């Protein structure tokens, strides 16, 4: 009975989510316009840190070879 109940609740939540997505479409776009620049900045910072870490590892391994 628990599996059927979880399946039913999941289907209901998915339908409500689609309805709210349609009803609140412009609000969703407004929120995404505010979130996307922050996510891009955070992703860029993470990429720079990862590249710097890899660069340090390369320099360290070249120093050990000599």
URKA-V383226 format. One record per residue. N is the residue number from 1. RES is the residue in one letter. PHI is phi in whole degrees, 0 to 359 (999 if undefined). OMEGA is omega as a letter, one per 30 degrees, with the letter a starting at -180 (none if undefined). D_FIRST is the distance of its C-alpha to the first C-alpha in Angstrom with 2 decimals. Layout:
# URKA-V383226
N|RES|PHI|OMEGA|D_FIRST + N|RES|PHI|OMEGA|D_FIRST
This chain:
# URKA-V383226
1|X|999|a|0.00 + 2|X|294|a|3.82 + 3|X|291|l|5.55 + 4|X|294|l|5.31 + 5|X|295|l|6.17 + 6|X|293|l|8.69 + 7|X|295|l|9.98 + 8|X|295|l|10.60 + 9|X|296|l|12.25 + 10|X|298|l|14.18 + 11|X|295|l|15.47 + 12|X|296|a|16.57 + 13|X|296|l|18.30 + 14|X|295|l|19.99 + 15|X|295|l|21.31 + 16|X|298|l|22.58 + 17|X|298|l|24.19 + 18|X|294|l|26.00 + 19|X|298|l|27.20 + 20|X|292|l|28.52 + 21|X|298|l|30.11 + 22|X|292|a|32.01 + 23|X|291|a|32.94 + 24|X|252|a|34.07 + 25|X|302|a|35.64 + 26|X|292|l|39.06 + 27|X|294|l|37.77 + 28|X|297|l|35.82 + 29|X|296|l|39.06 + 30|X|298|l|40.97 + 31|X|293|l|38.73 + 32|X|297|l|38.89 + 33|X|297|l|42.67 + 34|X|276|a|42.75 + 35|X|275|a|40.42 + 36|X|302|l|41.79 + 37|X|300|l|45.25 + 38|X|296|l|43.84 + 39|X|294|l|41.53 + 40|X|296|l|44.53 + 41|X|298|l|46.71 + 42|X|298|l|44.20 + 43|X|297|l|43.73 + 44|X|295|l|47.50 + 45|X|296|l|48.05 + 46|X|297|l|45.54 + 47|X|296|l|47.29 + 48|X|295|l|50.68 + 49|X|297|l|49.61 + 50|X|295|l|48.18 + 51|X|295|l|51.39 + 52|X|297|l|53.57 + 53|X|296|l|51.75 + 54|X|294|l|52.17 + 55|X|298|l|55.82 + 56|X|297|l|56.41 + 57|X|296|l|54.95 + 58|X|295|l|57.29 + 59|X|297|l|60.28 + 60|X|294|a|59.40 + 61|X|290|l|59.13 + 62|X|292|l|62.44 + 63|X|291|l|64.08 + 64|X|284|a|62.98 + 65|X|287|a|64.41 + 66|X|286|none|67.92
